[in-house]
Amino acid sequence: MSFWQCDEFAFAIAKPFDGAPASNGNGTMIGFNVGSSDEVERMHSKAIELGGICEGAPGHRGPKFSAYVRDLDKNKIVFSA
């Protein structure tokens, strides 16, 4: 994996964990720093309410508070604070 991060954003690229070719929803993810744990929980709930799929409930992961969802096109999204 190659990873680069600064205060405003992070970028990483890696092969999918399952060994299958990278495609929409396999090996791709976009993340948003939403500023607070309350906002992480609100965004996660709203995504599920709108038909998204939970890929990781809100909680502490390392130094961040984050939550994961898949949107209606199966893109993986992380909200973190």
Summary of the structure (lengths in Angstrom):
residues: 81
radius of gyration: 12.9
end to end distance: 22.5
largest distance: 35.4
contacts: 194
relative contact order: 0.22
helix: 16%
strand: 44%
